[in-house]
């Protein structure tokens, strides 16, 4: 879905990390899903995840299941 279709209000940058503005932004949608977009391309695509998908991702990341991406 084009991120611009979701509006400009409500986006948060929970994963900003001093990397020159290349951050992920997330928005909780009214139906409980979560939209994610690239902050440097706010008019680009937004990926939409269900509550269960985003919950599994966050819990897995906390448990170290994505640590392989850092090495």
Buried (B, 14 or more C-beta within 10 A) or exposed (E): EEBEEBEEEEBEEEEEEEEEEEBBBBBEBEEEBBBBBBBEEBEEBBBBBEEEEBEEBEEEEEEEEEEEEEE
